[in-house]
Amino acid sequence: MTSAAVRPLHDRPPVTTSSVPPVVRLPKGRVAHERAVEALLDSYRRIPAGAGVRLAKRTSNLFRPRAQAAGPGLDVAALDGVVSIDTAARTADVQGMCTYENLVAATLPKGLMPLVVPQLRTITLGGAVTGLGIESTSFRNGLPHESVLELDVVTGAGDLVTATPDGEHADLFRGFPNSYGTLGYSVRLRIELEEVAPYVETRNVRFASLDELEAAIGAVVRDGAWDGERVDFLDGVVFSATESYLVLGAWAHDVPSLSDYTGQEIYYRSLRDRGRDALTVHDYLWRWDVDWFWCSKAFGAQNPAVRKVWPASRRRSDVYHRIVGLENRYGVAARIDAWRGKPARERVVQDVEVPVSRTADFLRWFLDHVPMTPVWLCPLRVRDHGGPLGDVPDGARPWSLYPLRAGETYVNIGFWGTVPIEAGRADGDVNRAVEAAVSGFDGHKSLYSDSYYDEPDFWERYGGDAYRPLKERYDPAGRLLDLYAKAVGRR
């Protein structure tokens, strides 16, 4: 590691887990939390009976077009922090609107972090649980909702209930993940934490074939190791059919040097240049956020001249997301492209999951049919033991609304960008082709972005038989959209 982004440890202040976060977020305490919940319930009561209910928030990590909301929403402004941290039990009580950036800033000084930290700073804990999140610990820790021990939910009916794996509201506990706020909103979640080391050391292992890549993923997940070295973090990037990388990370207490990708250097490009790397745990958690994986290129942020004058504090995913929102609203770039005679473009922003045994086949299909690289890979497994649900038998589907089965390894494949709409084709055709291909490879897709399923097909895929009684119990008046209407209904 010899580039300008890498500095020997003796050139830096000592790094410990208690000094990594630039800002330490102190827990709010129980009294402040109870006041915030009461404010939320008061705002619910002020919404006229029969009127729709929504959150009054300005930001979102969803990529579905949303109509401008009218009228008041639920007041969640004060539900944005950590309530308390129990270092002995390694748990935290966290408010639903707390971003992972703030959550990590509170836990890292205590040498702890959530079992899964989604890769973008402003994803909220409540959002990651109801909408699903993922990251490089998911091959051993599952998804964020699988480390939730209990959660308080304000339901569509306006009731405050506590859902646990085996209590009165166990049906809601199992059905809340992937419900996308259509059953209610979480206001407090008790989650498991794990110990951290000061650093994460990585190996960037290149593969020349997709079949070799697939086999390596299966081996790492099975063994928790590669080439005799422990693996605590696992994700990867595909640049082409003959060039892909697995990033194998491990906790480290001492490293020879550290990299810094918050300046001129760009993380995803480093995978091609470095066989080994090391980051502080803080910088590792947010390594993808600085350039929104690789999507900051669309805004010029990877141009060296632009990057020098673009403040580092503004190179982050929520800034890029706002730029996309402005383009969706005003269409400036689209009008310029039309003026230049360029074809219109279709947005293809998707995360899909296929069994590891179908990963190479799906990637070959994708590279042949969707002209878009790089592609992100993130293996995952359901927590079939040690989680809040206890032991889960192989083949079981423990979470009602999402078709993950225990005992099987999946690979999340993320691709985010636009493709030209070819002559004779229409906007949405590529996304529909992706949906059909994913089904053909025994997979499924996340619902945070564009979806085109017809209603019977959608409910068959996403637990309609379980969802309907949940909706009747927790939102009987239909004050919240149902899941199909929210994820697909405008189509």
Residue pairs with C-beta under 8 A, 6 or more apart in sequence:
1 257
1 259
1 274
1 276
1 277
1 278
3 265
3 273
4 264
4 265
5 259
5 260
5 261
5 263
5 264
5 265
5 270
6 257
6 258
6 259
6 260
7 257
7 258
7 260
8 256
8 257
9 15
9 255
9 256
9 257
9 258
12 258
13 19
15 198
15 199
15 258
15 280
16 198
17 108
17 109
17 110
17 111
17 196
17 197
17 198
17 281
18 108
18 109
18 110
18 111
19 109
20 108
20 109
20 198
20 280
20 281
20 282
20 283
21 104
21 105
21 108
21 109
21 282
22 105
23 105
24 105
24 106
24 109
25 81
25 82
25 102
25 103
25 105
25 106
26 106
27 81
27 82
27 83
27 84
27 85
27 106
28 81
28 82
28 83
28 95
29 83
29 84
30 83
30 84
32 78
32 83
33 79
33 83
33 93
33 95
33 188
35 78
36 78
36 79
36 95
36 187
37 79
37 152
37 154
37 160
37 187
37 188
39 75
39 77
39 78
40 74
40 75
40 76
40 79
40 154
40 187
41 154
41 158
41 160
42 75
43 56
43 72
43 73
43 74
43 75
44 53
44 74
44 154
44 158
45 158
46 72
47 53
47 71
47 72
47 74
50 477
50 479
51 71
51 479
52 479
52 480
52 481
53 73
53 74
53 156
53 479
53 480
54 69
54 73
54 74
55 73
55 74
55 76
55 181
55 185
56 72
56 73
56 74
56 75
56 76
56 77
57 73
57 76
57 97
59 122
59 318
59 321
60 66
61 120
61 122
61 123
61 127
61 317
61 321
61 448
62 131
62 448
62 449
63 347
63 349
63 448
63 449
63 450
64 448
64 449
64 450
64 451
64 487
65 328
65 490
74 154
74 185
76 96
76 97
76 185
79 95
79 96
79 97
79 98
79 187
80 95
80 97
80 98
80 99
80 102
81 94
81 95
81 98
81 102
81 106
82 92
82 93
82 94
82 95
82 98
82 102
82 103
82 106
82 107
83 92
83 93
83 94
83 95
83 188
84 92
84 93
85 91
85 92
85 93
85 106
85 107
85 110
85 112
85 193
86 92
87 110
87 111
87 112
90 112
90 192
90 193
90 194
90 195
91 149
91 190
91 191
91 192
91 193
92 103
92 106
92 107
92 112
92 114
92 190
92 191
92 193
93 188
93 189
93 190
94 103
94 125
94 188
94 189
94 190
94 191
95 125
95 126
95 187
95 188
96 124
96 125
96 126
96 185
96 186
96 187
96 188
96 189
97 124
97 126
98 124
98 125
98 126
99 121
99 122
99 123
99 124
99 125
100 114
100 117
100 118
100 120
100 121
100 122
100 123
100 124
100 125
100 128
101 121
101 122
101 286
103 114
103 125
104 113
104 114
104 117
104 282
104 285
107 113
107 114
107 193
108 196
108 281
108 282
111 195
111 196
112 193
112 194
112 195
112 196
113 193
113 194
113 196
113 281
113 285
114 125
114 144
114 147
114 191
114 192
114 193
114 194
115 137
115 141
115 142
115 144
115 146
115 147
115 191
115 192
115 193
115 194
116 128
116 133
116 134
116 135
116 137
116 138
116 141
116 142
116 143
116 144
116 146
116 147
117 135
117 137
117 285
118 128
118 133
118 134
118 135
118 144
119 135
119 285
119 286
119 287
119 288
119 289
119 293
120 288
120 289
120 292
120 317
120 318
121 286
121 289
121 316
121 317
121 318
122 317
122 318
123 133
125 144
125 186
125 189
125 191
126 185
126 186
126 187
126 189
127 133
128 144
128 145
129 144
129 145
129 148
129 151
129 176
129 177
129 186
129 189
130 176
130 177
130 178
130 179
130 180
130 181
130 185
130 186
131 178
131 180
131 181
131 446
131 447
131 448
132 143
132 144
132 145
132 177
132 178
132 402
132 446
132 448
133 143
133 144
134 143
134 351
134 378
134 380
134 412
135 235
135 378
136 233
136 234
136 235
136 247
136 249
136 378
137 232
137 233
138 378
138 379
138 380
138 381
138 412
139 220
139 221
139 234
139 379
139 380
139 381
139 409
140 224
140 232
140 381
141 147
141 194
141 383
142 380
142 381
142 382
142 383
142 387
143 177
143 380
143 404
144 191
145 176
145 177
145 399
146 382
146 383
146 387
146 388
146 389
147 191
147 192
147 383
147 387
147 388
148 173
148 189
148 190
148 191
148 388
149 164
149 190
149 191
149 192
149 388
150 162
150 163
150 164
150 173
150 189
150 190
151 162
151 163
151 173
151 176
151 186
151 188
151 189
151 190
152 160
152 161
152 162
152 163
152 186
152 187
152 188
152 189
153 160
153 161
153 162
153 163
153 169
153 172
153 176
153 183
153 184
153 185
153 186
153 187
153 474
154 160
154 184
154 185
154 187
155 161
155 172
155 183
155 184
155 474
155 475
156 182
156 183
156 184
156 471
156 474
156 475
156 476
156 477
156 478
156 479
156 480
157 474
157 475
157 476
157 477
157 479
159 474
160 187
161 168
161 169
161 172
161 184
161 474
162 169
163 169
163 170
163 172
163 173
163 176
164 170
164 173
165 173
165 174
165 388
165 389
165 390
167 173
171 400
171 469
171 470
171 473
172 183
172 184
172 470
172 473
172 474
174 389
174 398
174 399
174 400
174 466
175 183
175 399
175 400
175 401
175 463
175 466
175 467
175 470
176 183
176 184
176 186
177 399
177 401
177 402
178 399
178 401
178 402
178 447
178 462
178 463
178 483
179 401
179 467
179 470
179 483
180 447
180 483
180 486
180 487
181 480
181 486
182 471
182 475
182 480
182 481
182 482
182 483
182 486
183 470
183 471
183 474
183 475
183 480
184 474
184 475
184 480
196 251
196 281
197 251
197 252
197 253
197 281
198 252
198 253
198 280
198 281
199 251
199 252
199 253
199 254
199 255
199 258
199 278
199 279
199 280
199 281
199 284
200 232
200 233
200 249
200 250
200 251
200 252
200 278
200 279
200 280
200 281
200 284
201 249
201 250
201 251
201 252
201 255
201 276
201 277
201 278
202 233
202 247
202 248
202 249
202 250
202 276
202 277
202 278
202 279
202 284
203 226
203 229
203 247
203 248
203 249
203 275
203 276
204 245
204 246
204 247
204 248
204 270
204 271
204 272
204 274
204 275
204 276
204 277
205 216
205 226
205 245
205 246
205 247
205 248
205 275
206 243
206 244
206 245
207 213
207 216
207 244
207 245
207 246
208 242
208 243
209 241
209 242
210 238
210 241
210 244
210 359
210 360
210 363
210 364
211 360
213 236
213 238
213 244
213 246
213 359
213 360
214 356
214 357
214 359
214 360
216 226
216 246
217 234
217 236
217 246
217 356
217 359
217 377
217 379
217 409
217 411
218 356
218 357
218 409
219 226
220 226
220 231
220 234
220 246
220 248
220 379
221 234
221 356
221 379
221 381
221 409
224 230
224 231
225 231
226 246
226 248
229 248
229 250
230 250
231 248
231 249
231 250
232 249
232 250
232 251
233 247
233 248
233 249
233 250
233 284
234 246
234 247
234 248
234 249
234 378
234 379
235 246
235 247
235 376
235 377
235 378
235 379
236 244
236 245
236 246
236 247
236 376
236 377
236 378
237 244
237 245
237 247
237 268
237 271
237 374
237 375
237 376
237 377
238 244
238 363
238 367
238 373
238 374
238 375
238 377
239 245
239 272
239 373
239 374
240 367
240 373
241 363
241 364
241 367
243 272
244 377
245 271
245 272
246 377
247 271
249 284
252 278
255 278
256 278
257 278
258 278
258 279
258 280
258 283
259 265
259 270
259 274
259 277
259 278
259 279
259 283
260 283
261 267
261 270
261 279
261 283
261 287
261 290
262 283
262 290
262 312
262 315
263 312
264 304
264 307
264 308
266 290
266 291
266 294
266 302
267 287
267 288
267 290
267 291
268 288
268 291
268 293
268 294
268 374
270 277
279 287
289 316
289 317
290 296
290 315
290 316
291 297
291 301
291 302
291 315
292 316
292 317
292 320
292 321
293 374
293 376
293 414
293 416
294 302
294 374
295 320
295 416
295 417
296 302
296 315
296 320
298 417
299 320
299 323
300 306
301 307
301 310
301 315
301 320
307 315
326 332
327 333
327 334
334 344
334 345
337 343
337 344
337 345
338 344
342 420
343 420
343 421
343 422
343 423
344 420
344 421
344 427
345 418
345 419
345 420
345 421
346 418
346 419
346 420
346 421
346 427
346 428
346 429
346 430
346 431
347 417
347 418
347 450
348 370
348 372
348 415
348 416
348 417
348 418
348 419
348 430
348 431
348 434
349 415
349 416
349 417
349 449
349 450
350 414
350 415
350 416
350 431
350 434
350 445
350 446
350 449
350 450
351 412
351 413
351 414
351 445
351 446
351 448
351 449
352 362
352 412
352 413
352 434
352 438
352 443
352 444
352 445
352 446
353 380
353 404
353 410
353 411
353 412
353 413
353 443
353 444
353 445
353 446
354 362
354 410
354 411
354 413
354 438
354 441
354 442
354 443
355 408
355 409
355 410
355 411
355 441
355 442
355 443
356 379
356 409
356 410
356 411
358 441
358 442
358 443
359 377
359 411
359 413
361 441
362 413
362 437
362 438
362 441
362 443
363 375
363 413
365 437
365 441
366 375
366 413
366 415
366 434
366 437
367 373
369 430
369 433
369 437
370 415
370 419
370 430
370 433
370 434
371 419
372 415
372 417
372 419
375 413
375 414
375 415
376 412
376 413
376 414
376 415
377 411
377 412
377 413
377 414
378 411
378 412
378 414
379 409
379 410
379 411
379 412
380 404
380 409
380 410
380 411
380 412
381 407
381 408
381 409
381 410
382 392
382 398
382 399
382 404
382 405
382 406
382 407
382 408
383 389
383 392
384 391
384 392
384 393
384 394
384 406
384 407
385 391
385 392
389 398
392 398
392 406
393 406
393 407
394 405
394 406
394 407
394 408
395 405
395 406
395 407
396 405
396 406
397 403
397 404
397 405
397 406
398 404
398 406
400 463
400 466
400 467
400 470
401 462
401 463
401 466
401 467
401 483
402 444
402 462
402 463
403 444
403 461
403 462
403 463
404 410
410 443
419 430
421 427
421 429
428 450
428 452
428 491
431 450
431 451
431 452
432 452
434 445
435 445
435 451
435 452
435 453
438 444
438 445
444 461
445 451
447 462
447 483
447 487
451 458
451 487
451 488
451 491
452 488
452 491
453 461
453 488
455 484
455 488
458 464
458 484
458 487
458 488
459 465
459 467
459 484
462 483
467 482
467 483
471 478
471 482
481 489
